[in-house]
């Protein structure tokens, strides 16, 4: 399973440096590569992108 970034994304960029596997990419809104995303398992207790997102745009895929 992976996370995705919803249309609520404001492209603030705070999630980008938080991803331990570089699954997040810039765009008009940010996107998460589902093949790369590990939901931070093995790195953190919870997905970091979801923790830092100011608009709660990082949601389960």
mmCIF file of the N, C-alpha and C atoms, coordinates in Angstrom:
data_MODEL
# 
_entry.id   MODEL 
# 
loop_
_atom_site.group_PDB 
_atom_site.id 
_atom_site.type_symbol 
_atom_site.label_atom_id 
_atom_site.label_alt_id 
_atom_site.label_comp_id 
_atom_site.label_asym_id 
_atom_site.label_entity_id 
_atom_site.label_seq_id 
_atom_site.pdbx_PDB_ins_code 
_atom_site.Cartn_x 
_atom_site.Cartn_y 
_atom_site.Cartn_z 
_atom_site.occupancy 
_atom_site.B_iso_or_equiv 
_atom_site.pdbx_formal_charge 
_atom_site.auth_seq_id 
_atom_site.auth_comp_id 
_atom_site.auth_asym_id 
_atom_site.auth_atom_id 
_atom_site.pdbx_PDB_model_num 
ATOM 1   N N  . UNK A 1 1  ? 0.848  -1.176 0.000   1.00 0.00 ? 1  UNK A N  1 
ATOM 2   C CA . UNK A 1 1  ? 0.000  0.000  0.000   1.00 0.00 ? 1  UNK A CA 1 
ATOM 3   C C  . UNK A 1 1  ? 0.894  1.240  0.000   1.00 0.00 ? 1  UNK A C  1 
ATOM 4   N N  . UNK A 1 2  ? 0.331  2.336  -0.423  1.00 0.00 ? 2  UNK A N  1 
ATOM 5   C CA . UNK A 1 2  ? 1.093  3.585  -0.438  1.00 0.00 ? 2  UNK A CA 1 
ATOM 6   C C  . UNK A 1 2  ? 0.145  4.738  -0.136  1.00 0.00 ? 2  UNK A C  1 
ATOM 7   N N  . UNK A 1 3  ? 0.727  5.902  -0.072  1.00 0.00 ? 3  UNK A N  1 
ATOM 8   C CA . UNK A 1 3  ? -0.060 7.119  0.110   1.00 0.00 ? 3  UNK A CA 1 
ATOM 9   C C  . UNK A 1 3  ? -0.172 7.825  -1.230  1.00 0.00 ? 3  UNK A C  1 
ATOM 10  N N  . UNK A 1 4  ? -1.088 8.768  -1.309  1.00 0.00 ? 4  UNK A N  1 
ATOM 11  C CA . UNK A 1 4  ? -1.192 9.636  -2.472  1.00 0.00 ? 4  UNK A CA 1 
ATOM 12  C C  . UNK A 1 4  ? -1.394 11.044 -1.958  1.00 0.00 ? 4  UNK A C  1 
ATOM 13  N N  . UNK A 1 5  ? -1.200 12.006 -2.820  1.00 0.00 ? 5  UNK A N  1 
ATOM 14  C CA . UNK A 1 5  ? -1.415 13.400 -2.457  1.00 0.00 ? 5  UNK A CA 1 
ATOM 15  C C  . UNK A 1 5  ? -2.674 13.860 -3.175  1.00 0.00 ? 5  UNK A C  1 
ATOM 16  N N  . UNK A 1 6  ? -3.630 14.323 -2.401  1.00 0.00 ? 6  UNK A N  1 
ATOM 17  C CA . UNK A 1 6  ? -4.923 14.722 -2.954  1.00 0.00 ? 6  UNK A CA 1 
ATOM 18  C C  . UNK A 1 6  ? -4.860 16.095 -3.610  1.00 0.00 ? 6  UNK A C  1 
ATOM 19  N N  . UNK A 1 7  ? -5.948 16.457 -4.250  1.00 0.00 ? 7  UNK A N  1 
ATOM 20  C CA . UNK A 1 7  ? -6.056 17.758 -4.911  1.00 0.00 ? 7  UNK A CA 1 
ATOM 21  C C  . UNK A 1 7  ? -6.025 18.920 -3.916  1.00 0.00 ? 7  UNK A C  1 
ATOM 22  N N  . UNK A 1 8  ? -6.082 18.618 -2.625  1.00 0.00 ? 8  UNK A N  1 
ATOM 23  C CA . UNK A 1 8  ? -5.991 19.658 -1.597  1.00 0.00 ? 8  UNK A CA 1 
ATOM 24  C C  . UNK A 1 8  ? -4.576 20.213 -1.463  1.00 0.00 ? 8  UNK A C  1 
ATOM 25  N N  . UNK A 1 9  ? -3.608 19.568 -2.108  1.00 0.00 ? 9  UNK A N  1 
ATOM 26  C CA . UNK A 1 9  ? -2.208 19.986 -2.032  1.00 0.00 ? 9  UNK A CA 1 
ATOM 27  C C  . UNK A 1 9  ? -2.054 21.439 -2.480  1.00 0.00 ? 9  UNK A C  1 
ATOM 28  N N  . UNK A 1 10 ? -1.304 22.193 -1.683  1.00 0.00 ? 10 UNK A N  1 
ATOM 29  C CA . UNK A 1 10 ? -1.030 23.598 -2.009  1.00 0.00 ? 10 UNK A CA 1 
ATOM 30  C C  . UNK A 1 10 ? 0.412  23.779 -2.508  1.00 0.00 ? 10 UNK A C  1 
ATOM 31  N N  . UNK A 1 11 ? 1.095  22.674 -2.779  1.00 0.00 ? 11 UNK A N  1 
ATOM 32  C CA . UNK A 1 11 ? 2.460  22.672 -3.310  1.00 0.00 ? 11 UNK A CA 1 
ATOM 33  C C  . UNK A 1 11 ? 3.428  23.492 -2.461  1.00 0.00 ? 11 UNK A C  1 
ATOM 34  N N  . UNK A 1 12 ? 3.315  23.348 -1.155  1.00 0.00 ? 12 UNK A N  1 
ATOM 35  C CA . UNK A 1 12 ? 4.198  24.085 -0.243  1.00 0.00 ? 12 UNK A CA 1 
ATOM 36  C C  . UNK A 1 12 ? 5.589  23.467 -0.167  1.00 0.00 ? 12 UNK A C  1 
ATOM 37  N N  . UNK A 1 13 ? 5.685  22.152 -0.428  1.00 0.00 ? 13 UNK A N  1 
ATOM 38  C CA . UNK A 1 13 ? 6.980  21.493 -0.463  1.00 0.00 ? 13 UNK A CA 1 
ATOM 39  C C  . UNK A 1 13 ? 7.499  20.942 0.843   1.00 0.00 ? 13 UNK A C  1 
ATOM 40  N N  . UNK A 1 14 ? 6.758  21.061 1.938   1.00 0.00 ? 14 UNK A N  1 
ATOM 41  C CA . UNK A 1 14 ? 7.291  20.571 3.214   1.00 0.00 ? 14 UNK A CA 1 
ATOM 42  C C  . UNK A 1 14 ? 7.417  19.056 3.249   1.00 0.00 ? 14 UNK A C  1 
ATOM 43  N N  . UNK A 1 15 ? 6.650  18.355 2.434   1.00 0.00 ? 15 UNK A N  1 
ATOM 44  C CA . UNK A 1 15 ? 6.712  16.891 2.427   1.00 0.00 ? 15 UNK A CA 1 
ATOM 45  C C  . UNK A 1 15 ? 7.946  16.358 1.709   1.00 0.00 ? 15 UNK A C  1 
ATOM 46  N N  . UNK A 1 16 ? 8.412  17.063 0.718   1.00 0.00 ? 16 UNK A N  1 
ATOM 47  C CA . UNK A 1 16 ? 9.483  16.581 -0.152  1.00 0.00 ? 16 UNK A CA 1 
ATOM 48  C C  . UNK A 1 16 ? 10.725 16.103 0.605   1.00 0.00 ? 16 UNK A C  1 
ATOM 49  N N  . UNK A 1 17 ? 11.304 16.894 1.490   1.00 0.00 ? 17 UNK A N  1 
ATOM 50  C CA . UNK A 1 17 ? 12.514 16.429 2.181   1.00 0.00 ? 17 UNK A CA 1 
ATOM 51  C C  . UNK A 1 17 ? 12.249 15.391 3.268   1.00 0.00 ? 17 UNK A C  1 
ATOM 52  N N  . UNK A 1 18 ? 10.998 15.182 3.629   1.00 0.00 ? 18 UNK A N  1 
ATOM 53  C CA . UNK A 1 18 ? 10.664 14.239 4.701   1.00 0.00 ? 18 UNK A CA 1 
ATOM 54  C C  . UNK A 1 18 ? 10.638 12.790 4.238   1.00 0.00 ? 18 UNK A C  1 
ATOM 55  N N  . UNK A 1 19 ? 10.482 12.539 2.946   1.00 0.00 ? 19 UNK A N  1 
ATOM 56  C CA . UNK A 1 19 ? 10.348 11.179 2.443   1.00 0.00 ? 19 UNK A CA 1 
ATOM 57  C C  . UNK A 1 19 ? 11.698 10.464 2.446   1.00 0.00 ? 19 UNK A C  1 
ATOM 58  N N  . UNK A 1 20 ? 11.801 9.370  3.199   1.00 0.00 ? 20 UNK A N  1 
ATOM 59  C CA . UNK A 1 20 ? 13.088 8.671  3.292   1.00 0.00 ? 20 UNK A CA 1 
ATOM 60  C C  . UNK A 1 20 ? 13.469 7.885  2.037   1.00 0.00 ? 20 UNK A C  1 
ATOM 61  N N  . UNK A 1 21 ? 12.508 7.668  1.130   1.00 0.00 ? 21 UNK A N  1 
ATOM 62  C CA . UNK A 1 21 ? 12.799 6.898  -0.086  1.00 0.00 ? 21 UNK A CA 1 
ATOM 63  C C  . UNK A 1 21 ? 12.618 7.731  -1.354  1.00 0.00 ? 21 UNK A C  1 
ATOM 64  N N  . UNK A 1 22 ? 12.515 9.028  -1.204  1.00 0.00 ? 22 UNK A N  1 
ATOM 65  C CA . UNK A 1 22 ? 12.386 9.967  -2.333  1.00 0.00 ? 22 UNK A CA 1 
ATOM 66  C C  . UNK A 1 22 ? 11.242 9.599  -3.283  1.00 0.00 ? 22 UNK A C  1 
ATOM 67  N N  . UNK A 1 23 ? 10.096 9.255  -2.711  1.00 0.00 ? 23 UNK A N  1 
ATOM 68  C CA . UNK A 1 23 ? 8.933  8.870  -3.518  1.00 0.00 ? 23 UNK A CA 1 
ATOM 69  C C  . UNK A 1 23 ? 8.083  10.064 -3.931  1.00 0.00 ? 23 UNK A C  1 
ATOM 70  N N  . UNK A 1 24 ? 8.386  11.249 -3.431  1.00 0.00 ? 24 UNK A N  1 
ATOM 71  C CA . UNK A 1 24 ? 7.576  12.439 -3.719  1.00 0.00 ? 24 UNK A CA 1 
ATOM 72  C C  . UNK A 1 24 ? 8.274  13.280 -4.780  1.00 0.00 ? 24 UNK A C  1 
ATOM 73  N N  . UNK A 1 25 ? 7.481  13.742 -5.747  1.00 0.00 ? 25 UNK A N  1 
ATOM 74  C CA . UNK A 1 25 ? 8.019  14.571 -6.826  1.00 0.00 ? 25 UNK A CA 1 
ATOM 75  C C  . UNK A 1 25 ? 7.205  15.851 -6.956  1.00 0.00 ? 25 UNK A C  1 
ATOM 76  N N  . UNK A 1 26 ? 7.897  16.917 -7.395  1.00 0.00 ? 26 UNK A N  1 
ATOM 77  C CA . UNK A 1 26 ? 7.236  18.200 -7.623  1.00 0.00 ? 26 UNK A CA 1 
ATOM 78  C C  . UNK A 1 26 ? 6.412  18.149 -8.894  1.00 0.00 ? 26 UNK A C  1 
ATOM 79  N N  . UNK A 1 27 ? 5.395  18.970 -8.895  1.00 0.00 ? 27 UNK A N  1 
ATOM 80  C CA . UNK A 1 27 ? 4.546  19.146 -10.056 1.00 0.00 ? 27 UNK A CA 1 
ATOM 81  C C  . UNK A 1 27 ? 3.630  20.322 -9.766  1.00 0.00 ? 27 UNK A C  1 
ATOM 82  N N  . UNK A 1 28 ? 2.561  20.431 -10.516 1.00 0.00 ? 28 UNK A N  1 
ATOM 83  C CA . UNK A 1 28 ? 1.569  21.466 -10.203 1.00 0.00 ? 28 UNK A CA 1 
ATOM 84  C C  . UNK A 1 28 ? 1.081  21.261 -8.767  1.00 0.00 ? 28 UNK A C  1 
ATOM 85  N N  . UNK A 1 29 ? 0.827  19.990 -8.442  1.00 0.00 ? 29 UNK A N  1 
ATOM 86  C CA . UNK A 1 29 ? 0.710  19.563 -7.049  1.00 0.00 ? 29 UNK A CA 1 
ATOM 87  C C  . UNK A 1 29 ? 1.742  18.450 -6.906  1.00 0.00 ? 29 UNK A C  1 
ATOM 88  N N  . UNK A 1 30 ? 2.143  18.160 -5.704  1.00 0.00 ? 30 UNK A N  1 
ATOM 89  C CA . UNK A 1 30 ? 3.132  17.108 -5.499  1.00 0.00 ? 30 UNK A CA 1 
ATOM 90  C C  . UNK A 1 30 ? 2.478  15.748 -5.713  1.00 0.00 ? 30 UNK A C  1 
ATOM 91  N N  . UNK A 1 31 ? 3.283  14.767 -6.107  1.00 0.00 ? 31 UNK A N  1 
ATOM 92  C CA . UNK A 1 31 ? 2.775  13.423 -6.349  1.00 0.00 ? 31 UNK A CA 1 
ATOM 93  C C  . UNK A 1 31 ? 3.676  12.409 -5.655  1.00 0.00 ? 31 UNK A C  1 
ATOM 94  N N  . UNK A 1 32 ? 3.077  11.280 -5.272  1.00 0.00 ? 32 UNK A N  1 
ATOM 95  C CA . UNK A 1 32 ? 3.815  10.195 -4.642  1.00 0.00 ? 32 UNK A CA 1 
ATOM 96  C C  . UNK A 1 32 ? 3.845  9.018  -5.607  1.00 0.00 ? 32 UNK A C  1 
ATOM 97  N N  . UNK A 1 33 ? 5.041  8.496  -5.858  1.00 0.00 ? 33 UNK A N  1 
ATOM 98  C CA . UNK A 1 33 ? 5.198  7.315  -6.699  1.00 0.00 ? 33 UNK A CA 1 
ATOM 99  C C  . UNK A 1 33 ? 4.778  6.094  -5.878  1.00 0.00 ? 33 UNK A C  1 
ATOM 100 N N  . UNK A 1 34 ? 3.662  5.493  -6.245  1.00 0.00 ? 34 UNK A N  1 
ATOM 101 C CA . UNK A 1 34 ? 3.113  4.359  -5.495  1.00 0.00 ? 34 UNK A CA 1 
ATOM 102 C C  . UNK A 1 34 ? 4.059  3.162  -5.466  1.00 0.00 ? 34 UNK A C  1 
ATOM 103 N N  . UNK A 1 35 ? 4.887  3.007  -6.483  1.00 0.00 ? 35 UNK A N  1 
ATOM 104 C CA . UNK A 1 35 ? 5.821  1.880  -6.532  1.00 0.00 ? 35 UNK A CA 1 
ATOM 105 C C  . UNK A 1 35 ? 6.988  2.060  -5.561  1.00 0.00 ? 35 UNK A C  1 
ATOM 106 N N  . UNK A 1 36 ? 7.283  3.311  -5.220  1.00 0.00 ? 36 UNK A N  1 
ATOM 107 C CA . UNK A 1 36 ? 8.416  3.612  -4.355  1.00 0.00 ? 36 UNK A CA 1 
ATOM 108 C C  . UNK A 1 36 ? 7.999  3.816  -2.896  1.00 0.00 ? 36 UNK A C  1 
ATOM 109 N N  . UNK A 1 37 ? 6.803  4.333  -2.678  1.00 0.00 ? 37 UNK A N  1 
ATOM 110 C CA . UNK A 1 37 ? 6.321  4.659  -1.323  1.00 0.00 ? 37 UNK A CA 1 
ATOM 111 C C  . UNK A 1 37 ? 6.234  3.418  -0.449  1.00 0.00 ? 37 UNK A C  1 
ATOM 112 N N  . UNK A 1 38 ? 6.796  3.516  0.761   1.00 0.00 ? 38 UNK A N  1 
ATOM 113 C CA . UNK A 1 38 ? 6.739  2.431  1.734   1.00 0.00 ? 38 UNK A CA 1 
ATOM 114 C C  . UNK A 1 38 ? 5.998  2.866  2.995   1.00 0.00 ? 38 UNK A C  1 
ATOM 115 N N  . UNK A 1 39 ? 5.292  3.997  2.908   1.00 0.00 ? 39 UNK A N  1 
ATOM 116 C CA . UNK A 1 39 ? 4.570  4.573  4.048   1.00 0.00 ? 39 UNK A CA 1 
ATOM 117 C C  . UNK A 1 39 ? 5.488  4.749  5.258   1.00 0.00 ? 39 UNK A C  1 
ATOM 118 N N  . UNK A 1 40 ? 6.763  4.934  4.997   1.00 0.00 ? 40 UNK A N  1 
ATOM 119 C CA . UNK A 1 40 ? 7.800  5.146  6.013   1.00 0.00 ? 40 UNK A CA 1 
ATOM 120 C C  . UNK A 1 40 ? 8.034  3.936  6.916   1.00 0.00 ? 40 UNK A C  1 
ATOM 121 N N  . UNK A 1 41 ? 7.490  2.776  6.525   1.00 0.00 ? 41 UNK A N  1 
ATOM 122 C CA . UNK A 1 41 ? 7.726  1.562  7.313   1.00 0.00 ? 41 UNK A CA 1 
ATOM 123 C C  . UNK A 1 41 ? 9.213  1.233  7.283   1.00 0.00 ? 41 UNK A C  1 
ATOM 124 N N  . UNK A 1 42 ? 9.743  0.981  8.467   1.00 0.00 ? 42 UNK A N  1 
ATOM 125 C CA . UNK A 1 42 ? 11.163 0.713  8.590   1.00 0.00 ? 42 UNK A CA 1 
ATOM 126 C C  . UNK A 1 42 ? 11.990 1.969  8.815   1.00 0.00 ? 42 UNK A C  1 
ATOM 127 N N  . UNK A 1 43 ? 11.344 3.124  8.716   1.00 0.00 ? 43 UNK A N  1 
ATOM 128 C CA . UNK A 1 43 ? 12.028 4.403  8.913   1.00 0.00 ? 43 UNK A CA 1 
ATOM 129 C C  . UNK A 1 43 ? 11.424 5.193  10.077  1.00 0.00 ? 43 UNK A C  1 
ATOM 130 N N  . UNK A 1 44 ? 10.089 5.286  10.093  1.00 0.00 ? 44 UNK A N  1 
ATOM 131 C CA . UNK A 1 44 ? 9.377  6.056  11.112  1.00 0.00 ? 44 UNK A CA 1 
ATOM 132 C C  . UNK A 1 44 ? 8.130  5.290  11.543  1.00 0.00 ? 44 UNK A C  1 
ATOM 133 N N  . UNK A 1 45 ? 7.540  5.697  12.641  1.00 0.00 ? 45 UNK A N  1 
ATOM 134 C CA . UNK A 1 45 ? 6.333  5.039  13.147  1.00 0.00 ? 45 UNK A CA 1 
ATOM 135 C C  . UNK A 1 45 ? 5.092  5.362  12.314  1.00 0.00 ? 45 UNK A C  1 
ATOM 136 N N  . UNK A 1 46 ? 5.113  6.488  11.620  1.00 0.00 ? 46 UNK A N  1 
ATOM 137 C CA . UNK A 1 46 ? 3.970  6.924  10.804  1.00 0.00 ? 46 UNK A CA 1 
ATOM 138 C C  . UNK A 1 46 ? 4.512  7.651  9.573   1.00 0.00 ? 46 UNK A C  1 
ATOM 139 N N  . UNK A 1 47 ? 3.709  7.743  8.511   1.00 0.00 ? 47 UNK A N  1 
ATOM 140 C CA . UNK A 1 47 ? 4.159  8.455  7.314   1.00 0.00 ? 47 UNK A CA 1 
ATOM 141 C C  . UNK A 1 47 ? 4.486  9.917  7.604   1.00 0.00 ? 47 UNK A C  1 
ATOM 142 N N  . UNK A 1 48 ? 5.726  10.297 7.338   1.00 0.00 ? 48 UNK A N  1 
ATOM 143 C CA . UNK A 1 48 ? 6.176  11.663 7.641   1.00 0.00 ? 48 UNK A CA 1 
ATOM 144 C C  . UNK A 1 48 ? 5.465  12.713 6.797   1.00 0.00 ? 48 UNK A C  1 
ATOM 145 N N  . UNK A 1 49 ? 5.185  12.394 5.531   1.00 0.00 ? 49 UNK A N  1 
ATOM 146 C CA . UNK A 1 49 ? 4.521  13.385 4.682   1.00 0.00 ? 49 UNK A CA 1 
ATOM 147 C C  . UNK A 1 49 ? 3.162  13.767 5.266   1.00 0.00 ? 49 UNK A C  1 
ATOM 148 N N  . UNK A 1 50 ? 2.433  12.778 5.756   1.00 0.00 ? 50 UNK A N  1 
ATOM 149 C CA . UNK A 1 50 ? 1.125  13.040 6.353   1.00 0.00 ? 50 UNK A CA 1 
ATOM 150 C C  . UNK A 1 50 ? 1.262  13.841 7.645   1.00 0.00 ? 50 UNK A C  1 
ATOM 151 N N  . UNK A 1 51 ? 2.314  13.579 8.403   1.00 0.00 ? 51 UNK A N  1 
ATOM 152 C CA . UNK A 1 51 ? 2.526  14.304 9.656   1.00 0.00 ? 51 UNK A CA 1 
ATOM 153 C C  . UNK A 1 51 ? 2.804  15.783 9.431   1.00 0.00 ? 51 UNK A C  1 
ATOM 154 N N  . UNK A 1 52 ? 3.553  16.115 8.388   1.00 0.00 ? 52 UNK A N  1 
ATOM 155 C CA . UNK A 1 52 ? 3.966  17.507 8.196   1.00 0.00 ? 52 UNK A CA 1 
ATOM 156 C C  . UNK A 1 52 ? 3.048  18.309 7.278   1.00 0.00 ? 52 UNK A C  1 
ATOM 157 N N  . UNK A 1 53 ? 2.168  17.651 6.546   1.00 0.00 ? 53 UNK A N  1 
ATOM 158 C CA . UNK A 1 53 ? 1.316  18.353 5.578   1.00 0.00 ? 53 UNK A CA 1 
ATOM 159 C C  . UNK A 1 53 ? 0.342  19.299 6.281   1.00 0.00 ? 53 UNK A C  1 
ATOM 160 N N  . UNK A 1 54 ? 0.401  20.601 5.948   1.00 0.00 ? 54 UNK A N  1 
ATOM 161 C CA . UNK A 1 54 ? -0.464 21.567 6.624   1.00 0.00 ? 54 UNK A CA 1 
ATOM 162 C C  . UNK A 1 54 ? -1.933 21.500 6.200   1.00 0.00 ? 54 UNK A C  1 
ATOM 163 N N  . UNK A 1 55 ? -2.227 20.827 5.079   1.00 0.00 ? 55 UNK A N  1 
ATOM 164 C CA . UNK A 1 55 ? -3.615 20.742 4.600   1.00 0.00 ? 55 UNK A CA 1 
ATOM 165 C C  . UNK A 1 55 ? -4.122 19.308 4.558   1.00 0.00 ? 55 UNK A C  1 
ATOM 166 N N  . UNK A 1 56 ? -3.401 18.384 5.186   1.00 0.00 ? 56 UNK A N  1 
ATOM 167 C CA . UNK A 1 56 ? -3.794 16.975 5.237   1.00 0.00 ? 56 UNK A CA 1 
ATOM 168 C C  . UNK A 1 56 ? -4.060 16.375 3.856   1.00 0.00 ? 56 UNK A C  1 
ATOM 169 N N  . UNK A 1 57 ? -3.175 16.682 2.906   1.00 0.00 ? 57 UNK A N  1 
ATOM 170 C CA . UNK A 1 57 ? -3.343 16.200 1.531   1.00 0.00 ? 57 UNK A CA 1 
ATOM 171 C C  . UNK A 1 57 ? -2.727 14.818 1.304   1.00 0.00 ? 57 UNK A C  1 
ATOM 172 N N  . UNK A 1 58 ? -1.915 14.329 2.232   1.00 0.00 ? 58 UNK A N  1 
ATOM 173 C CA . UNK A 1 58 ? -1.315 13.009 2.082   1.00 0.00 ? 58 UNK A CA 1 
ATOM 174 C C  . UNK A 1 58 ? -2.253 11.988 2.709   1.00 0.00 ? 58 UNK A C  1 
ATOM 175 N N  . UNK A 1 59 ? -2.867 11.188 1.851   1.00 0.00 ? 59 UNK A N  1 
ATOM 176 C CA . UNK A 1 59 ? -3.918 10.268 2.287   1.00 0.00 ? 59 UNK A CA 1 
ATOM 177 C C  . UNK A 1 59 ? -3.648 8.857  1.756   1.00 0.00 ? 59 UNK A C  1 
ATOM 178 N N  . UNK A 1 60 ? -4.284 7.839  2.333   1.00 0.00 ? 60 UNK A N  1 
ATOM 179 C CA . UNK A 1 60 ? -4.114 6.473  1.803   1.00 0.00 ? 60 UNK A CA 1 
ATOM 180 C C  . UNK A 1 60 ? -4.550 6.389  0.351   1.00 0.00 ? 60 UNK A C  1 
ATOM 181 N N  . UNK A 1 61 ? -3.822 5.627  -0.440  1.00 0.00 ? 61 UNK A N  1 
ATOM 182 C CA . UNK A 1 61 ? -4.152 5.476  -1.864  1.00 0.00 ? 61 UNK A CA 1 
ATOM 183 C C  . UNK A 1 61 ? -5.299 4.520  -2.068  1.00 0.00 ? 61 UNK A C  1 
# 
